[in-house]
């Protein structure tokens, strides 16, 4: 394998995933910040991803080594992306100007030394990052917000609604945050209801959910009633969800919907939304969306 082929193989295998970015964010928020070059090396060591200083392109396992190197580079870039995203949402503070990292890898080919051309694999990052002093540990970063709630398979549209709700909340736009969170909740109930109706063969429920003339409150009520039926108990048991948890999710959604209705002048005549009320609704979202998603995922 020539150095050009090896370089191309590494670049073609590069893949910076949202999963790696989210894991890096979680790891970063468990630290108090520090020198980013040191932090990323600790991160890579924890992932057991160490890039050698030199690769011998004549070795029989060369392809495997190059794939591991591409993986290490991808995870490194995911870490830098996680840093920037946490800086963007105010979870980390860049304490110094940025510097740039560029992949450098020596190689041996036909007994000669040299280097691979990997200039495309590079990224800038703040040299040092800090946690905001005395800041709340409740994160409003979307990846961290839903961590541990079992919501990894939520529809991309629901993720986007949650992301926008959190962005509005960070900017002090509490009514828009409530509106987007309500949109995420309604979509999650709908996806859950469709799955439940098919799983238990409830054609009435399926018809109600698919009928645009029915309000979301009606749909939520009917989904809860369907889950209360004895035929749904095996489904609830398999999902590890009790009826009190479903009812709690329904109550939370009702409160959320009523706060959202401040948009409708004839109903509320009040556009004022408070930080504390919106914050409580957001903090409860993980639990209740997780309840609905656990049911949907089991269907």
N, C-alpha and C positions, 0 to 999 in steps of 0.2 A: 504494500500500500504506500502510495506517495504522500508527501506532506500535504499536497493540495487536496487529495482525496480524503485524508484524515480530517483536515479543516472543514471540508464540506460535510462530512459525516457528522461531526459535532454540531455544526450550525443547523443542519437539517433535523437533528434530534432534539433541539432546544424546545422547551414547552413550559412557559410560566403559567401555572394554573391558579385559579381562584382558591382552590383548596390549600395550596402551599402558602399563598398570601394570607389567608385567614389564620392558618396555624402560626405563621410568623407574627401576626398581630397579637395573638393570644400570648405567645412567648414574650414578646416585647413588653406587654402591659404587666407582666409579672416581674419586670425589672424596674429599676429606678432610672433607666437611661444610662448614658455613658458614651464612650468613644465608639462610634458606629463600626469602624474596622475591627475592633475587639469584640463587639457584640455579634457581628456576623460570623466571625470565626468560632465563637462559642456555639452559635446556632448550628453551624455546619457540623461541628464536632458532635453535638447532641443528635444530629440526624445521621451520624456516621458517614459523612460525605466529605472526604478529604481528597483534593486534587493533587496528584504527584507533580513534582517539578519537571519531570521529563518522562516521555513515553517512548518505548522502543517499538517502532512500527513493524518490525520484523517478527515480533512475538506472535504465536498462534492464536492467542486470546485477545488480539488487538482490537477487534470490533467490540468485544464486551467491555474492555477498558475505556474505549472512547464513549460508549453509551453511558457509563458511570460518570465520566467527566462531564458530559452534557447534562446529566441529571444534577450534578453538583452546581454547575453554572446556573442552571434554571432555578434551583432553590435559592441560590445567592441573589439572583435578580428578583425573585419573589420577596425576599427579605427587604431589599432596597425599596421595592414598590410598597411593601407594608409600612415602612418608615414614612414614606411620602404621604400615603393615605392617612396615617395617624396624625401627621403634622397638619394635613389639610382640614381635619375635623377637630383640631385643637387638643388631641390626646397627648401629643408630644410637642415639645418646643425645640426648634433648631437653634442651638446655642452658638454655632459657628457657621461661616460660609461653606458652601458645598465643595466637595472634591470629587474626583472622578476615578472610578475603578475600571480597568480594562483587562480582559483575559490575556494572560501570557503563559505560554506552555512550550517548553523546549522539547525537541524530539531527536531521535536517532534514526537515520535512514541510510541503508547501504554503508554502515560503518561511519557515517559522517554526522556531525552534530548540526543542529539548526533550530528553527522555531516554526510553529504553526501560525498561519495567518488567521487571527481571530479578532480582528479589530471591530467587527460588527457586534461582538459580545462586550458591551460596556454600559455603564450607568453612572450617573452622578448621584450624590447623597450628601446630606448634612454630616459634617465630620463628627459632631457631637450632638446628642439629643438629650433632653431632660423631660421628666414628668412635671406637669404644672403643679406648683406648690399648693397644698391644701385643697386640691381639686377633688370633686366627688369621684369615687371609684366606679360609679355607674356609667358605663360606656355608652355613647350614642353612635359608635361606629357600627354599621350594619352587620359586618362579619362577626363582631364580638357580641352585638346585641342579641342575636339569635343562637349564639353558641350554647350547646347543651340542650336546646329546646326540641331537637329532633326535627327541625324544619329544613333540612338540607335539600329536600326534594320539592319544596314549594315552587309553584309556577314562577317563572321569571317575572311576570307582571306583578305578582304579589310582592316579590322581593323588591322590585322597583318602587312600589307604593310605600313599603316600609322605609326604604332608603330616603325617599322624598319626605316622608313624615319626620324622620330623624334630622334631615337637613333643615327643614323648617323650624323644628324645635330648637336646634342650635342657634338659629338666627333670631329667635324670639318671636317667630310667626306661629303663635299657638293655635289659632283657628285653622289655618292651612294644614298644620301638623295633624290636628284632629280629623280633618277631612280626609287626608291621605291614609291615616291609620284606619278610619272607618271603611275606606275603599278596600284596604287589605283584608280587614275582618270579613267584610261581605263576600269578597272573592274566596276566602278560605272556607267560610260556611258553605258557599255554593259548591266548591270542589268536593268538600266532604259530603254534602248532601247527595250529589250525583253518584258518588262512589257507594254510599250506603244504600241508596235506592236500588242500584243494580245488584249489589251484594245480597240483599234480602228479598229481592224481587218485588219491591213496593212500587207498582206502576202509578199509584195515586201521587206519591211523593215525587216521583220522577216528572210527572206532568206539571205539578205545582212549581217545581224548581225551573223547568224549562219555559214556563209561561211568564212572559214579561209583564203581564198585567197584575201579577201578585207582588205585593211589597216584600222587601227583604225581611221585615219583621214577621210576616206570615210564613215565609220560607224557613226562617230560623225556628219558629215555633213548631212547624211540621217536622223539621229534622229532629228536634228534641223529642217530640212525641214518638217518632219512628224508633229512636234509640231507646226509648223507655219500654218498648214492646218486648215480650219474652223471646221473640224470634231474633232480637238483636243482642241478647245477652252473650251468646258465644263470641260475637264480634267485639263487644266491649271487653270481654275477658281477654281475648287474644291481643287487643290493643293495650291492655293494662290500664283501662280508663273506667272510672266509676261514674254513675249517673250524677252524683253531686258535683263532680268536675265539669260535666257537660252543662249542668244548670248554672254553675258559676260562670262558665264561658258565655252562656246566654244572657245572664244579668249584666256582665261586663259589656257585651255588645249593645245591649239596650241603653246603658248609660252613655256609651260612646256615640251611639246613633242620636241620642237626644242632644248631646253636646254639638254634634255635627249639624243638627237642624238649626243652629243659630244662623246658618247661611240663609235660611228661608225667613224673610222678614215677617211674613204673616204669622209664623209660628213662634218665633222667639223675640224679634225686634231688638236683638242685642248681639253685636259682633265681638263682644269682649270675651276673651278666653284667658284664663290665668295659667301661670307657669306651673304652679303646684298641681292643679287639676289635670292638666295635660301630661305632666310628668308621671302622675300616678297611673293614668290610663296607658301610657307607654310602657311603664315598668311591668304592668300586669299582662301586657300583650304576649310576652314570651310564653307564659304559662298557658294562656287560653288558646293561642294559636297552635301551641304545641299539642294541646289536647285534641283539637280538631284534626291536626295533621297526623297524629298517631292513629286516629280512627280511619282516616282516608287511606293511609299507607297500608293498613291491615286488610283493607277490602280486596 
